[in-house]
């Protein structure tokens, strides 16, 4: 039994949800999102709540139950609050800055790394060593954050690189004489 799937998703007053078979679309103050769920789950909207249930007791239906509920919950959260991912840059001379619609990173390479910000995302650099990525789609926010982190992942000896703000780098001891 899925503990996550059992919980109904409350739909706030300022959000309108529409269910057409397996297609769920949600419209709120921050925008509009939609997702098509697998055939193994049943989605219902009643009394201001969205409920997701498995169609049968097959292993696949029970596996997709919790995931489908989380996808719908992320749609509702995205159009009401949005999602934010924060990155920190550690290292001497490592910094980031916004240049128009792209982010320019200095990561100790012989050249600056310039990445275009995808459509629908908002990137801010409040400090030269901090990056904030926000948007309404959780997957796109996380994907862009992972791409930026992948340019210079944190290394375990000095902790230099780009890391998530909540990430803890497990440090290794250096060479001994």
C-alpha beads as a LAMMPS data file, in Angstrom:
LAMMPS data file: protein, C-alpha beads

177 atoms
176 bonds

1 atom types
1 bond types

-500.0 500.0 xlo xhi
-500.0 500.0 ylo yhi
-500.0 500.0 zlo zhi

Masses

1 110.0

Atoms # bond

1 1 1 0.000 0.000 0.000
2 1 1 1.281 3.433 -0.899
3 1 1 1.282 5.791 2.058
4 1 1 1.875 8.776 -0.207
5 1 1 -0.821 7.765 -2.719
6 1 1 -3.534 7.506 -0.048
7 1 1 -3.346 11.193 0.862
8 1 1 -5.691 13.464 -1.131
9 1 1 -4.248 16.625 -2.706
10 1 1 -6.015 19.790 -1.493
11 1 1 -6.752 22.285 -4.277
12 1 1 -6.551 25.911 -3.020
13 1 1 -9.324 28.402 -3.824
14 1 1 -7.203 30.372 -6.312
15 1 1 -6.402 27.217 -8.344
16 1 1 -8.617 25.543 -10.931
17 1 1 -7.986 21.884 -11.702
18 1 1 -9.401 20.054 -14.726
19 1 1 -9.310 16.284 -15.182
20 1 1 -9.999 14.796 -18.606
21 1 1 -9.414 11.039 -18.389
22 1 1 -5.695 10.689 -17.636
23 1 1 -4.871 14.324 -18.489
24 1 1 -4.663 16.660 -15.476
25 1 1 -4.318 20.413 -16.012
26 1 1 -3.955 22.957 -13.229
27 1 1 -4.181 26.747 -13.529
28 1 1 -3.122 29.111 -10.761
29 1 1 -1.664 32.537 -10.024
30 1 1 1.837 31.647 -11.292
31 1 1 0.776 29.940 -14.525
32 1 1 -0.663 26.788 -16.008
33 1 1 0.719 23.225 -15.926
34 1 1 -0.516 19.905 -17.263
35 1 1 0.494 16.253 -17.049
36 1 1 -0.733 13.007 -18.541
37 1 1 -0.712 10.131 -16.068
38 1 1 -0.298 6.435 -16.822
39 1 1 -3.385 4.270 -17.498
40 1 1 -2.816 2.223 -14.328
41 1 1 -4.131 4.948 -12.004
42 1 1 -7.520 6.590 -11.636
43 1 1 -7.719 10.344 -10.923
44 1 1 -10.799 11.995 -9.393
45 1 1 -11.618 15.585 -8.415
46 1 1 -14.227 15.897 -5.685
47 1 1 -14.879 18.329 -2.822
48 1 1 -11.876 20.518 -3.708
49 1 1 -9.468 17.598 -3.500
50 1 1 -7.752 15.452 -6.101
51 1 1 -7.541 11.741 -5.304
52 1 1 -5.333 9.226 -7.082
53 1 1 -6.088 5.501 -6.821
54 1 1 -4.754 2.376 -8.551
55 1 1 -7.145 0.844 -11.129
56 1 1 -6.336 -2.702 -10.009
57 1 1 -4.034 -4.542 -7.604
58 1 1 -1.249 -5.241 -10.117
59 1 1 2.336 -4.494 -9.122
60 1 1 2.675 -1.794 -11.794
61 1 1 -0.525 -0.032 -10.696
62 1 1 0.625 0.033 -7.077
63 1 1 4.075 1.250 -8.189
64 1 1 2.640 4.130 -10.234
65 1 1 0.150 5.158 -7.540
66 1 1 2.463 7.189 -5.282
67 1 1 4.456 8.614 -8.183
68 1 1 1.300 9.824 -9.951
69 1 1 0.047 11.477 -6.765
70 1 1 3.404 13.254 -6.370
71 1 1 3.316 14.475 -9.994
72 1 1 -0.152 15.994 -9.485
73 1 1 0.900 17.495 -6.140
74 1 1 3.931 19.118 -7.845
75 1 1 1.588 20.649 -10.446
76 1 1 -0.557 22.236 -7.711
77 1 1 2.476 23.408 -5.711
78 1 1 4.126 24.807 -8.852
79 1 1 1.218 27.045 -9.865
80 1 1 0.692 28.314 -6.293
81 1 1 4.189 28.690 -4.778
82 1 1 6.701 27.626 -7.432
83 1 1 9.989 25.854 -6.807
84 1 1 13.412 27.273 -5.960
85 1 1 16.833 25.658 -5.945
86 1 1 19.859 27.428 -4.469
87 1 1 23.457 26.751 -5.442
88 1 1 26.640 27.890 -3.720
89 1 1 30.004 28.379 -5.383
90 1 1 33.155 27.694 -3.324
91 1 1 36.682 28.366 -4.514
92 1 1 39.132 31.219 -4.961
93 1 1 38.108 33.262 -8.000
94 1 1 34.964 31.196 -8.636
95 1 1 31.927 33.402 -9.251
96 1 1 28.745 33.823 -11.242
97 1 1 26.871 36.752 -12.740
98 1 1 23.853 37.297 -14.935
99 1 1 24.422 38.790 -18.385
100 1 1 21.054 39.376 -20.001
101 1 1 19.270 36.038 -20.478
102 1 1 22.357 33.931 -19.710
103 1 1 24.512 33.124 -16.702
104 1 1 28.277 33.615 -16.866
105 1 1 30.394 31.409 -14.585
106 1 1 34.086 31.729 -13.772
107 1 1 35.147 28.306 -12.508
108 1 1 38.918 28.265 -12.721
109 1 1 38.959 27.269 -16.378
110 1 1 40.844 29.099 -19.119
111 1 1 37.532 30.562 -20.301
112 1 1 34.221 31.720 -18.838
113 1 1 31.347 29.257 -19.058
114 1 1 28.162 30.840 -20.419
115 1 1 24.824 29.019 -20.175
116 1 1 21.508 30.233 -21.588
117 1 1 18.665 30.239 -19.066
118 1 1 15.862 27.942 -20.331
119 1 1 12.443 29.405 -21.086
120 1 1 10.158 29.468 -18.039
121 1 1 12.974 29.648 -15.483
122 1 1 14.239 32.641 -13.560
123 1 1 17.855 32.777 -12.389
124 1 1 19.239 35.330 -9.935
125 1 1 22.709 35.885 -8.493
126 1 1 22.181 37.799 -5.209
127 1 1 25.907 37.398 -4.438
128 1 1 28.733 36.422 -6.791
129 1 1 28.925 33.046 -5.008
130 1 1 25.194 32.267 -4.919
131 1 1 22.751 31.225 -7.643
132 1 1 18.959 30.996 -7.216
133 1 1 16.957 29.096 -9.825
134 1 1 13.170 29.355 -9.642
135 1 1 10.233 28.306 -11.782
136 1 1 6.886 26.535 -11.715
137 1 1 8.064 23.143 -13.045
138 1 1 10.025 21.173 -10.445
139 1 1 11.686 18.921 -13.016
140 1 1 13.043 21.810 -15.118
141 1 1 14.313 23.725 -12.068
142 1 1 16.128 20.640 -10.776
143 1 1 17.502 19.735 -14.195
144 1 1 19.037 23.175 -14.798
145 1 1 20.476 23.216 -11.255
146 1 1 22.027 19.783 -11.872
147 1 1 23.515 20.954 -15.189
148 1 1 25.136 23.971 -13.513
149 1 1 26.425 21.814 -10.644
150 1 1 27.832 19.343 -13.180
151 1 1 30.097 22.023 -14.670
152 1 1 32.306 21.895 -11.551
153 1 1 31.056 19.391 -8.924
154 1 1 32.439 19.886 -5.407
155 1 1 35.642 17.994 -4.721
156 1 1 36.191 16.251 -1.366
157 1 1 39.611 17.699 -0.400
158 1 1 39.050 21.469 -0.369
159 1 1 35.317 21.574 -1.149
160 1 1 35.843 23.702 -4.268
161 1 1 33.088 23.681 -6.864
162 1 1 29.342 24.265 -7.204
163 1 1 27.110 22.616 -4.628
164 1 1 23.481 22.743 -3.585
165 1 1 22.918 25.060 -0.604
166 1 1 21.597 22.208 1.561
167 1 1 24.254 19.732 0.391
168 1 1 26.980 18.683 2.821
169 1 1 30.333 17.765 1.303
170 1 1 32.042 14.879 3.076
171 1 1 35.641 15.986 3.329
172 1 1 38.664 13.711 2.970
173 1 1 41.939 14.053 4.755
174 1 1 44.841 15.196 2.587
175 1 1 48.329 13.714 2.131
176 1 1 50.477 13.071 5.166
177 1 1 54.254 13.387 5.373

Bonds

1 1 1 2
2 1 2 3
3 1 3 4
4 1 4 5
5 1 5 6
6 1 6 7
7 1 7 8
8 1 8 9
9 1 9 10
10 1 10 11
11 1 11 12
12 1 12 13
13 1 13 14
14 1 14 15
15 1 15 16
16 1 16 17
17 1 17 18
18 1 18 19
19 1 19 20
20 1 20 21
21 1 21 22
22 1 22 23
23 1 23 24
24 1 24 25
25 1 25 26
26 1 26 27
27 1 27 28
28 1 28 29
29 1 29 30
30 1 30 31
31 1 31 32
32 1 32 33
33 1 33 34
34 1 34 35
35 1 35 36
36 1 36 37
37 1 37 38
38 1 38 39
39 1 39 40
40 1 40 41
41 1 41 42
42 1 42 43
43 1 43 44
44 1 44 45
45 1 45 46
46 1 46 47
47 1 47 48
48 1 48 49
49 1 49 50
50 1 50 51
51 1 51 52
52 1 52 53
53 1 53 54
54 1 54 55
55 1 55 56
56 1 56 57
57 1 57 58
58 1 58 59
59 1 59 60
60 1 60 61
61 1 61 62
62 1 62 63
63 1 63 64
64 1 64 65
65 1 65 66
66 1 66 67
67 1 67 68
68 1 68 69
69 1 69 70
70 1 70 71
71 1 71 72
72 1 72 73
73 1 73 74
74 1 74 75
75 1 75 76
76 1 76 77
77 1 77 78
78 1 78 79
79 1 79 80
80 1 80 81
81 1 81 82
82 1 82 83
83 1 83 84
84 1 84 85
85 1 85 86
86 1 86 87
87 1 87 88
88 1 88 89
89 1 89 90
90 1 90 91
91 1 91 92
92 1 92 93
93 1 93 94
94 1 94 95
95 1 95 96
96 1 96 97
97 1 97 98
98 1 98 99
99 1 99 100
100 1 100 101
101 1 101 102
102 1 102 103
103 1 103 104
104 1 104 105
105 1 105 106
106 1 106 107
107 1 107 108
108 1 108 109
109 1 109 110
110 1 110 111
111 1 111 112
112 1 112 113
113 1 113 114
114 1 114 115
115 1 115 116
116 1 116 117
117 1 117 118
118 1 118 119
119 1 119 120
120 1 120 121
121 1 121 122
122 1 122 123
123 1 123 124
124 1 124 125
125 1 125 126
126 1 126 127
127 1 127 128
128 1 128 129
129 1 129 130
130 1 130 131
131 1 131 132
132 1 132 133
133 1 133 134
134 1 134 135
135 1 135 136
136 1 136 137
137 1 137 138
138 1 138 139
139 1 139 140
140 1 140 141
141 1 141 142
142 1 142 143
143 1 143 144
144 1 144 145
145 1 145 146
146 1 146 147
147 1 147 148
148 1 148 149
149 1 149 150
150 1 150 151
151 1 151 152
152 1 152 153
153 1 153 154
154 1 154 155
155 1 155 156
156 1 156 157
157 1 157 158
158 1 158 159
159 1 159 160
160 1 160 161
161 1 161 162
162 1 162 163
163 1 163 164
164 1 164 165
165 1 165 166
166 1 166 167
167 1 167 168
168 1 168 169
169 1 169 170
170 1 170 171
171 1 171 172
172 1 172 173
173 1 173 174
174 1 174 175
175 1 175 176
176 1 176 177
